[in-house]
Amino acid sequence: MPRFLSIVGCLVALALASLTGRSAPLPGTSGRAVTDSTKQTVVIPANPQRVLSLCTSATDTLLRLGEGARLAGIDEYSRVVPGTSNLTVLGKGSAISREQVLARGIDLAFVWWFQEDAAKLLADLRVPVVRLRCGRASEVPDTIRLVGQCVGATNAAEALARSVTEKLARLTPISTNSGPRVYLELYSPFKTSGADSYLNDLIELAGGHNIAAKGNGALLLSAEQLLAADPQCVVLLAGFGPPQQFSRRGGLGSLAAVKAGRVHILDRYYLVSGAGLPEGVAALRQLIQSKPSTQP
């Protein structure tokens, strides 16, 4: 009978966690059940100490919450987050080192919702995996809350999530109907993102009109499509070539943005879907709303 009651208690705890989205203690264990962004219930340590983050959002949130000491490993992309220079890189994207995961005693991992290969590898190593979905601006506050919940920093995470919401509310709204046409290039020539994406949200919050908004998700435009859209403002990411290089691509010198000297550089950190969202909007808005230069 005691064993039966213990099993019932575990099932009740898991059910409550699934319904509320909050962690619940598991009777007779030191673990907790949390519900991740994909609505999966995951049993995690009560107090994880060796965290692996394959998500820039999780990395940024943990550092902002003052929980950076828990980060035993990150992925290469998290290097764009300030304060990660001394952290150990265990891989790039979904390609992670099985040996390093074991050697560093990882006891909790954050992965993106689409990183199934990494999730399977970690699960095979008996590492609890919490999947994060933060592909839209509206998902940022709850992502912060989930990360904080997993490391026992619920109150601090709630304060940070509210701060993000309040800062966005204080930004003076700008109508996108009259906003400039914006092309934001991602990492390689003609790569951008359409509607239903964090990048599109960022452009719209900054008062611009994404020229690729008729498409969805990651897109690879042709030079002809870019010329037809004729953006009034072009935003490139730092480290992927100067404005002059963009302007020298065949035919692009005729774009309105190039003629007006409105080809700008944006720090990659501002594309991290996390607590830096208000700062990212402000930085992009400054570029989008800048006056044309006097250069021919």
Rosetta blueprint (number, residue, H / E / L):
1 M L
2 P H
3 R H
4 F H
5 L H
6 S H
7 I H
8 V H
9 G H
10 C H
11 L H
12 V H
13 A H
14 L H
15 A H
16 L H
17 A H
18 S H
19 L H
20 T H
21 G L
22 R L
23 S L
24 A E
25 P E
26 L L
27 P L
28 G L
29 T L
30 S L
31 G E
32 R E
33 A E
34 V E
35 T E
36 D L
37 S L
38 T L
39 K L
40 Q L
41 T E
42 V E
43 V E
44 I E
45 P E
46 A L
47 N L
48 P L
49 Q L
50 R L
51 V E
52 L E
53 S E
54 L L
55 C L
56 T H
57 S H
58 A H
59 T H
60 D H
61 T H
62 L H
63 L H
64 R H
65 L L
66 G L
67 E L
68 G H
69 A H
70 R H
71 L E
72 A E
73 G E
74 I E
75 D E
76 E H
77 Y H
78 S H
79 R H
80 V H
81 V L
82 P L
83 G L
84 T L
85 S L
86 N L
87 L L
88 T L
89 V E
90 L E
91 G E
92 K E
93 G L
94 S L
95 A E
96 I E
97 S L
98 R H
99 E H
100 Q H
101 V H
102 L H
103 A H
104 R L
105 G L
106 I L
107 D L
108 L E
109 A E
110 F E
111 V E
112 W E
113 W L
114 F L
115 Q L
116 E H
117 D H
118 A H
119 A H
120 K H
121 L H
122 L H
123 A H
124 D H
125 L L
126 R L
127 V L
128 P L
129 V E
130 V E
131 R E
132 L E
133 R L
134 C L
135 G L
136 R L
137 A H
138 S H
139 E H
140 V H
141 P H
142 D H
143 T H
144 I H
145 R H
146 L H
147 V H
148 G H
149 Q H
150 C H
151 V L
152 G L
153 A L
154 T H
155 N H
156 A H
157 A H
158 E H
159 A H
160 L H
161 A H
162 R H
163 S H
164 V H
165 T H
166 E H
167 K H
168 L H
169 A H
170 R H
171 L L
172 T L
173 P L
174 I L
175 S L
176 T L
177 N L
178 S L
179 G L
180 P L
181 R E
182 V E
183 Y E
184 L E
185 E L
186 L L
187 Y L
188 S L
189 P L
190 F L
191 K E
192 T E
193 S E
194 G L
195 A E
196 D L
197 S L
198 Y H
199 L H
200 N H
201 D H
202 L H
203 I H
204 E H
205 L H
206 A L
207 G L
208 G L
209 H E
210 N E
211 I L
212 A L
213 A L
214 K L
215 G L
216 N E
217 G L
218 A E
219 L E
220 L E
221 L L
222 S L
223 A H
224 E H
225 Q H
226 L H
227 L H
228 A H
229 A H
230 D L
231 P L
232 Q L
233 C E
234 V E
235 V E
236 L E
237 L E
238 A L
239 G L
240 F L
241 G L
242 P L
243 P H
244 Q H
245 Q H
246 F H
247 S H
248 R L
249 R L
250 G L
251 G L
252 L H
253 G H
254 S H
255 L L
256 A H
257 A H
258 V H
259 K H
260 A L
261 G L
262 R L
263 V E
264 H E
265 I E
266 L E
267 D L
268 R H
269 Y H
270 Y H
271 L H
272 V L
273 S L
274 G L
275 A L
276 G L
277 L H
278 P H
279 E H
280 G H
281 V H
282 A H
283 A H
284 L H
285 R H
286 Q H
287 L H
288 I H
289 Q L
290 S L
291 K L
292 P L
293 S L
294 T L
295 Q L
296 P L
